[in-house]
Amino acid sequence: MPQKQRRYLLKSKQAKQILNEVSARLKVDVEALFGSKTDVEIAESAVGNIYLVNGKPLFFNVGESVMPTLLFQDFVLRAPKIVVDMGAIPYVCNGADVMAPGIVRVEGEFGKGDLVLVVDEKHGKPLALGESLQGSESVRSTKQGAVVKNVHFVSDKIWDFAKTLTG
């Protein structure tokens, strides 16, 4: 089923504004990653807006905030990670929040509300992007309840739409 979409290049001022917002959210200097002359395209659809940076679908809109996609390799390499056991994978890949009993270990430091990557213990592949409900020290000691709110996961609508843009 083809989706109705619109795709266009952003003006440099708009592109810079989006990249600054992303820099602040990810605590990474995005300009250092991409250089000062960066082409930012927006692909609009019913699913949401995806921002293509130099032709790659790296960010998307969630409400008012811009988040990285799971296809943004520089973020995947740098982000703090929550490693989950193999039993948690089907749930996380269907949009469930990450629960404390499914966590094998925590890699990196983060605070409450920071973005974290959820990866599997066997291959270390990114499964989901989530917003931490607690700081890393608290997550390490928590034994029950939700610790990460799932925002974007493999096979969700954003993932599927972003994959069509990589062709």
Stockholm file with secondary structure:
# STOCKHOLM 1.0

chainA/1-167         MPQKQRRYLLKSKQAKQILNEVSARLKVDVEALFGSKTDVEIAESAVGNIYLVNGKPLFFNVGESVMPTLLFQDFVLRAPKIVVDMGAIPYVCNGADVMAPGIVRVEGEFGKGDLVLVVDEKHGKPLALGESLQGSESVRSTKQGAVVKNVHFVSDKIWDFAKTLTG
#=GR chainA/1-167 SS CCCCEEEEECCHHHHHHHHHHHHHHHTSCHHHHHCSSCCEEEEEESSCEEEEETTEEEEEEETTEEEECTTCHHHHHHSCEEEECGGGHHHHTTTCCEEGGGEEEEESCCCTTCEEEEEETTTCCEEEEEEESSCHHHHHHCCSSEEEEEEEETTSHHHHHHHHHCC
#=GC SS_cons         CCCCEEEEECCHHHHHHHHHHHHHHHTSCHHHHHCSSCCEEEEEESSCEEEEETTEEEEEEETTEEEECTTCHHHHHHSCEEEECGGGHHHHTTTCCEEGGGEEEEESCCCTTCEEEEEETTTCCEEEEEEESSCHHHHHHCCSSEEEEEEEETTSHHHHHHHHHCC
//
